[in-house]
Amino acid sequence: MNVEKIRKHLTGGFRPCVLRTSDGRQFKIPHPELVALGKSDVAVVDKEGDINVIEALHIVSVKTARSKNGIAGRR
């Protein structure tokens, strides 16, 4: 996936989402301040406060996270 597709998903009314990578890892993004986009990399701060830098080509999907009641977040 390219950075521009990821940027489009993250802008224009942020909704919590999950990034999934080619090796099966998942990165939850509950707030827009926890993600930064570069030219070819995505940095995500996890719940422990660690920064994970992911090459955008290894991101296979960006999906809106479901809330605890099973309903997708609002736009």
Buried (B, 14 or more C-beta within 10 A) or exposed (E): BEBEEBEEBBEEEBBBBBBBBEEEEEBEBBEEEBBEBEEEBBEBBEEEEEEBEBEBEBBEEBEBEEEEEEEEBEE
